[in-house]
Structure formats: C-alpha cells, structure tokens
Amino acid sequence: MNGVIIQYFHWYYNGKLWNEFAENTGYLKSLGITAAWLPPATKCNLGLEGRGYDIYDPYDLGEFNQKGGIPTRYGTKEEYINAIEKAHENGIAVYADIVLNHRMGADETEKIQVHQVDEEDRNKIISDPFEVTAQTKFTFPGRQGEYSDFIWDHQCFSGIDIVQKDGKELTGIFKIYNKYGTEWTDDVSHQLGNYDYLMGADIEYRNPYVVQEMKSWIKWYLETTKADGLRLDALKHLSSGFLKEWITYIKTELNPDCYILGEFWKDDVEKITGFLDKMDDLISCFDAPLHYNFFKASEEEKNYDLRCILKDTLLEQKPLFSVSFVENHDTQKLQALESTVLDWFKPIAYAIILLSKNTYPCIFYPDLFGAEYTDLLDGKEVNVTMPKIKALPKLLIARHKFATGEQTNYFDHRNCIAWVRKGSKGKSGCVVIVSSSGESFKGIDLGKENAHSKFLDFLNHRKEEITTDENGKALFSVNECSVSVWVKADEI
C-alpha cells in the first residue's frame, strides 16, 4: 500500500484544529492520505498560546481548568477524540505527537542543590554546588488526582534552566542533584558534550518511578484516544535505554501494531542509522538528510547535481525505517531550524518522495492548504505567506494510481533526472522527469509491451501527447525547473 502521512499543523496554526481536521478527513482520504500526524494534545504551560511542546500535564487533553482554561490551543479533549474517530471512519490512522523530554510550568517550588554547566559543553562544570529555589514540583491541582495521583518533584528531573538564589533569577543550564546522581545520563546524543538537557525541567529516566508512571500514562493515552501510532519529539535528548524499554512495553503489552516515528534530528545519516541500530529498528525516523538535500538543491538551482539528490539519506540507506518529508514546523520560515525549501523546487521534491519506490512520505499542511502568519525577527514584524503547492493534490493522486511496481532510474544528467515505475496489478505505472534548469528531454525505453502507447502529462505542465515507437521508446519532456508525470493517455 502506498501510504502517505500528512503533518496536519504548522507552528503558527491558530484555530480549532481538531474540528477542522475532522471536517477534512473525507478530502484527505480522496487524495490517498492514509495517516495524520497531529500536534501534541496535552495541556501546555502557556495555555492557549502553547503549541504542545511546552508540556505541563500529560493527562490533561483539554479537559481540566488548568493554565488559564479548559481547551488547549487546538481544542478540547472531546473534540480531539472525535477527530480521531472521524479519521478512522475514513480509513486514516492518527499518529499522536508525544513529548517525553521535559515538563514546564511547575505548581510549586523546592529548595534543591545544583551546579551550573557550560552551555556549549554540558560536561564542563562552571560552578561549585549551591542551593537554589526552583520550579520542580508538579501537583496538578486542577486535575485533583484524576487518572493519576503521581506527584513530580526534583527527584524526577535531571536539569533545569531557571533558578532563584538570594532573591535573584539565574538562567543557564543547571544540573540537579538527586538520588540518581550529579552527572547527566550518558545514553543520549553527545552533541555539545552531552545533550541530555534541552529545555524546562528535564525528566530523569534513571528514576524507576518515573519510568513506571510513563508506562501507565501511555497505556491510558492509547486506550483513551485510540491513536494508532506515536511521533516522538526530540529523541537526541532522551535516554536510549529508557526509550527502548518504553517502546518494547508498548509493542508487547499494549499494541504490537503501534507505529513509532522518531525525530532524531541530524543531517548526518550515519548518526541516524547508528541510533536506529541502537534501538534494534523498533522505530522509524524522519529523513532530515534528504530534507537538507532538497533545501540545498532549491538554493543552488542548476549548480546542484540532481544525480546526488538521494545520496547519504535515510531513504538510500534504510528505506524501511525512513519517513521522507519536504518541510515541517521546525524548518518553516522564522523557526529555529529554518531551512525552507524554495517554492520552485517543492513540486520536484514532492514528486521524489511521493512517486519513488520504498518511500513513506509525510506532506506538510501549508503545502496542501496554504498558510499566512506573522512573527518578530530582530524586533521587526515579518509577514510570511506559504502558498499552496498547486501540483501537490495531483501528485498525491498519482502516487495512489500510478506509482507502483519496479523502478528504473535515469539519473544520468546533473540537471535532468527521470525514473520509471513499471506498474503492477492492473496499474500501468508512470514516467517521472524533473529539470533544475531549462526545458529538457530524456529518451526512455518502456519495452515492447508499451509499443505505440500514447502518454499525457498527468500534471498538465506539458500539453503535447507523446507516442512510443515500435520498441516502446520515446523522448519524454519537462519544462524549465519543473516536473512532469507521464501516464498512459487512456488512464487520465
């Protein structure tokens, strides 16, 4: 099955997301979308302003009056569960976005012992131990013990970024002294020396009570929401030992078919494959290296060698555990990892991830629906418009109707590449050709079984009809800096 995920949100989305998604599930189904990654549904420290990643209470999905109100930015618990039900009615799986790394917005302070570390080398201690007051106690008074009476205190956290000493606020990265040690856990990314700490109150997974609570919580979450899979945030910062134990618990005790997709953000594919090996291939990962290839190709235009577009990517090295994407909420303009693929190249990038063999593509909400938003950059207001990618709906339909069977690559020119999908089970396949410079042509041999066949561009970028010769060969064309998907004329 040619499954497709949609990331059904972007960073600046503002509205009743759960209700909008529920209304659009029929349309998504018509495009061949089979799964939706929805943003975190949990109550945030920033209430309606939070995006879900500033997680406060994992048991509050928009049900309790906490952090300024009952709903989250995206709606209420009832609306969230209804949205998942509507997706299921239309054959769409739902992947819930899960934040395991930290908590924010504690209810009470505690006096704790810490030392400060260098932010560029977290193994380097830059202070003696000292006592501070910190926001490390979570009691969730608005929930009053419903679903769980677990209280989080400083024994549940390994680090924090804001403390009080002698009435003054100090900011930095502070290692919390708890009964599990004064050092960071080692089974995390070693970027910046040790990447255990990311933000907020960093969860201590050496605490067995925390591990048990997170198992109890995910059991409650999956039973309550009926989500089909999980998208796990910020895995470079998590204990791989905990993660392996937790995912194994999910797959053996709760749901063996639960799809687990991780964000292990590296542009070096060897780092990602090394992480997957450590996880015994229990999860899939986003193909960040492929995204960066797209970004670079869009920036360099004709100077980029398209023959290298799949080089050193997860799709190339571990396709079964790879999720391909063009853009996401972190790479869009004005975000921390901004690396926006230029609009001219997006149809080409989407053709690559949607029409190639062995891909599990994830499309981005603004590329299908468009988006406009405003944010501050260096104190100045910046307006951003993300237009719909006009070819995207047809590319999605082409994936379902034509992108099947064996693939033959014609990666033989730096500015023009093509590939053939031969079709299967009554589907005749397609010829995909892309150009990063001028109008281009490529001779393609489709075999004698396709002799004297007529082809049209399914995307309607090219208007002519192409007919193969008696041997099934023809010269297929593509416009300047464009993509064409040639299919048999009688199938359009």
N, C-alpha and C positions, 0 to 999 in steps of 0.2 A: 504494500500500500504506500502511495506517495504522500505521506503525512506532511502537514505544514503547521507550524506554530505561529500565532500572532502574539506579539507583546502588546497587550491591549491597554496601553497607557503611555504617557511620556512624562518627563519631570515636571512640566508646567501645567499638566492637565488640571482643570478646575471645573468640577461639575458633579453630577450624580452618576458616577462611573458605573456602579453596579447596575443601575436601571438602564443606562444606555447600552451597556454590553448585553443585557438580557434582551432588549429590543432588537439588537443587531445580529443575534445568533443565526437567524434564518439566512440573512445576507451572507454571513461568513461561511455558512455551510454551502451556499450556492457557488462560492469561489473555491471550494475544495479544502478549506481550512479545517483541520481535524483536532487542534488543541489551542488553548488560550492560556498564556501566562498573564495572570492578574497580579496587581501590586499588593504589597502587604496589607492585610485586612485588620491588623492589630492596632489597638489604641496607642497613640503617639504622645510623646512629651509635649509637642507643640499643638496638640488637639487638631482642629480643622486645618491648621497650616502645615502639619506634618505630612510627609509622604509615606510614612510607614517604616522608614529605616531608623527613625529616632524612637525606637520601640520602648514603650513603657510597660504595658500589661498584656502578655500574650494570650490571656484568657478573655480579654475584652475585645470583641469583634464589632463593636458598635452597639453594645447592649447596656452598659452601665454609665452613670453620670460621673465621668472622670475627665480630668484635663479640659474642663470647660464645656462639656456637653456629652450627649449620648453617641451621636454618629461620629464616624471617622471622616476624613477628607472625602471618602468615596461613597459613604452611605452607612446604613445600619446593618447589623448582623442579619436581620430578616431579609433585607434586600440582597445581601451577599449570597446567602444560601439560596434564595430564589434565582439569582443569576446563574449559579452553578446548576440548578435544576433545569433551567431553560437551555443551557449549553448541552446538557445530557440529552434532552429531548431532541436536539438537533445533531446528535452524534459527535459533539465536540467535548474532548477531555479538558479538564481545568487543572493547571499547574499553579499551586499556591506559592507566593513569594515568602520565604521564611528567613528571618534574621536571627541567627544563633549567636552572634558575636558579643553583643553588649545590651545594656539597659540604660535608659535615660529618664530623668525626672523623678528621682527618689522622693519618698514621702517624708523621711526623717534623716537626720544627720547622726554620725557616730564619730567618736574620737578613735583615730587609728594611727598606726605607725607606718611611715613611708620613707622611701628615698627617691630622689629625682634622677632621671637618666637623660642622656644626650638624645635629642630627637632624631639625629642623623645616625646614631649608633646606640641602639637601646641596650646594648650590653655594657656600655660605659656609664658608670655611676658618677654623678657630678655633685653629690651632696652626702653628708652624713645622714643616718637615720634621724627622723624628727617626727614629733606628734602633730597631727593636724585634725581639723574637723572636716568631714566630707559627707556628701550626699550618697550614702551607700545602703540605706535601709528602705526596702520596698515592702509596704504592708497592704497596699491597695484598699484603702478604707471604703472607696465607693463600691467595691465588689463584695466586701464583707465575707470573704472566705468561700464564696460560691465557686464551685468546680475544683478549687484547690485552696488549702489554708497555708501553703508554703510561704514563709517569710524569707526574703532575700536580705542578707546582711553582708558585712565586709568579708566574711569567710567564703562568700560566693563569688568574690571578684578578685582579679589579679592586678588591676591597674585602674587609674582614673586621671582625668586631665585638669580638674579644677578642685582646689582645696582652700581651706581657710586656716590662717595662722596669725595669732595675735590681732584678730580683727581685720586682717588684710586678705584679699583674694589673691591666690597664686595660680598661675596657669603653666602648663607644661605636661610632661608625662611622668607620673609618679607611680612607682612600684609599691603596691600594697603588701604589707607584711600580714600574712595569715598563717594558719596552721599547716598549710601545704608548701610553705617556703617563702624565701625572699628573692628568688630568681624567676624569670619568665619560664614557661614551659618551652621545651626545645623542639617539639614536633610540629613546628609551624614553618612558614617561609622564613628564610634567613636574610631577606631583603632588609636593609637598614640594621643589620646585625641580628635582630630578632623581631619578627613582625607580629608577635602576639597581640600587641596593643594597636587598636585602630581609633576608637572614639568611646566617649561615655564611660560607663562603669563596665570594664572588660570582664567577661564571665570566666570564672575559674573552673575549668573542666577536670581538674585533679580532685575536686570535691565530689565524692561519690553520691552525696545527697542531691547535688545539682544534676548529675547525670541521670539519676532516677527520676527527678522532677521533670526533666526534659523528655524522658521516655513517656511518662504519664501524660505530659501535655500533648505530645504529638499523637498519642492514642486518642485523646479527647478531640483533638483538632480534626483528625481524619474521620472519626466517627460522626462528629457534629456537622462537618461541612460536606463530606463525601467527595472531597478533592481527589483527583486521580494521580497527581504527582506533585513534586516539590521543586521549586527553583531555590537553590541555597545561595545566600549572599556572602560575599567576602571570604572565600574559603582559604585564602592565603594566611589569614589571621587566626584560623581555628586549629585546634589540636587534631591532627590526622588520626590519632589513636581514638579519641572520643568519637570523631566523625564516623570512623569505620564501625565502631561498636553500635552507634546510634542507627546508622543506615541498615546494618545487619539485623538489628532488632525490628526495624520497620518491615524489612523484606521477609523475615522469618516468622514474626509474631503477628503482624498487622495486615500486610497486603503484599504478597510476593510480586505483584504486577505494578506496584507503585513506581512511577518513573521519577528518577532523581537526576536533576540537571544542576551542575555547579558552576558558579562564577569564580574561576581561578584565573584572575586577570594577569596574563603575561603575554608579551609579544614574542617570546622565545618558545617555540613549540616543544623543545626538549624539556623545559620546565613543566609544561602541562602534561606531557606523556609520562614524565617521572612521577608526577602527582597521581595520575591515573593508575600507574603500576603500583604505587604505594597503597592505593585504595582497592587493589585487586579488581579493577574495572567494575566496581559496584555502581559507578555513576558515569554520566556523560558530562562534557564540558563545552562551554562556548568557545568557538574558534576565533579568539582575538587576533592571532597572527593573520588570518585571512582578511579580517576587517582592515587591519593595517595595510595589507597589500592593496585592497580596494582604495583606501584613503590615498596611498602613495600614487597609485595609477591615476586617480582623478586629478591629483595635483600636478603630476608630471606630463599628463596628456600623451602626445606622440613620442615623448622621450622615454616612456616606460615600456619595457619589453613584456607584452601580454603573454608570451610563452612561459613567463615565470609567475603568472598570477596565482597558481596553486602551490608554488614552491614553499617549502618549510611551513606548511599549515597542518592543522589537525586533520582536515579533510584528506590531505595527502597521506598522512602517517597513521591515523587511527579513525577512519571514516565511521565505523560503527559506534564510536563514542563521541562523535563530533556534532555540534549544532552550529550551523552556519548562519551568519547574520550580516547585514549591511550597516546597520545603525542601531543604537539603543539609547536609553535615557542618560547614560553617562557620557556618550560621545557627541550628543547633540550640542548645538552652539550654546555657549556660556556655561557649560558644565565642566567639572574637574578634569575629565579625560577627553575634552573636546578634540575630536579628530573627524570632523564631519566630511563624509564623502560628498563631493560636489555633485550637484543635481544632474549634470550631463551624463555622469558615469553610473548613476543609480540604476537605470534600466539594464545596463550591461551587467552590473554586479548582481542584480536580482535574477537576470537570465542565467548567470553562472550557478547561483545557489538553488534556483528552482528547477532548472532543466538538466542538470548534471546528475549522473548516477551516484548512488550511495550518499546523497545529502539528506539531512533533516533540517530544513531551513526554518528560520524564525524571521517573520516580517515585522516591521515597526509601525505602530499605529499611525503616526503622522504621514508616513509614506502612502498609506491607503486612504486616510481621511483628511489629511492636511492639518496644519496647526499654526496658530499665531500666539506669540507670548512676548512679554516684556520683562527685562531684568536689568540690574545695575552692573556696569563694568567700569571699574576705576572711578566710581562715583557718578557715572553718567548713565542715563536711561537708554537702553538699547532695545529696539523692536526687531523681532525675528519672525519671518514668515517661512514656514516649511510647506511648500506646495505639494499637492497630491502627485504621485508618480503616475502619469496617465497610462502608461503601459502595464502597470502592476496588476490590475484585475485580469487582463488578458493573459499575462504571464502565469498567473495562478491557475487559470483555466487550462492553459497549455500544459502545465505540469500534470494535471489530472488526466487530460485527454490524449496527450501525445508523448510525454517524456517517460517512456517505458522501454525496457529491453536493453540490449547490449549497447555500449557506447564506443565509438571510434573518434579519436581526437585528430584534428588537423591543426596542431599547434606548430605551424611552420613559418610564421611571419611575425615579426615583433609588433606590428600594428594591426594585424588582422588574424584572428583565430576562428576556428569553427569546430563543431562536433556534431556527430550524427547519433541519434537514438533510434535503434532499429525497429522498435515497437514490439509488442507481444500481446497474445490473447485477443486478436482482432483489432488491435490498435496499431496503426501503421508507422508511428514514430514521427520524427521531425529532423530538420536540419537547422542548426542554430549557428549564426555567423555574426561576429561583432567586429567593429572597427574603432580604433582610437585616433584615427587621423582622417584621411579623405575617403571618398566613396571607394569601395573595394569589392573585389570579386575573388571567388575561390572555386576551383574545379573539385567537384565531389563525385565519388563513384558509389552509387547506391546499389549496384549489382543488376544483373539482367532481369531479375524478378520485378524491377521497377522501370523497365524499358518503356519509353513513350508515356511516362506518367507526367501529369500536369501538377504544378505546385504554385501556391499563392502564399504571400506573407501573412501569417495569422495576425500579426500586429498592425498590418496595413501601413507600415512605414514605406514599403516598396509597392508600387501599383501594378508592375508587369506580371505576366504569367510566365513561368519557366517550365520548359518541357525537356525531359531527359531524352537522350538518344537511344539507339537500339541496344546499347550496352548498359543503360541505366546511368549514364554520366551526364552532368550538366554543370554550367557555370552559375553559381549562386551569388547573389549580390547583397550589398548592405550600404546604407547611406553613411555619410560622414559622421564620425563619432556617434554611432548608433548600433542597434541590434535588430536583426530580422529573424523570424522563426518561420521557416518554410515547411508547409504541410500539404498533403495532397488536396487538390482543389475540391474534390467531391466530398471532403470531410469538413469543410467550413460551412 
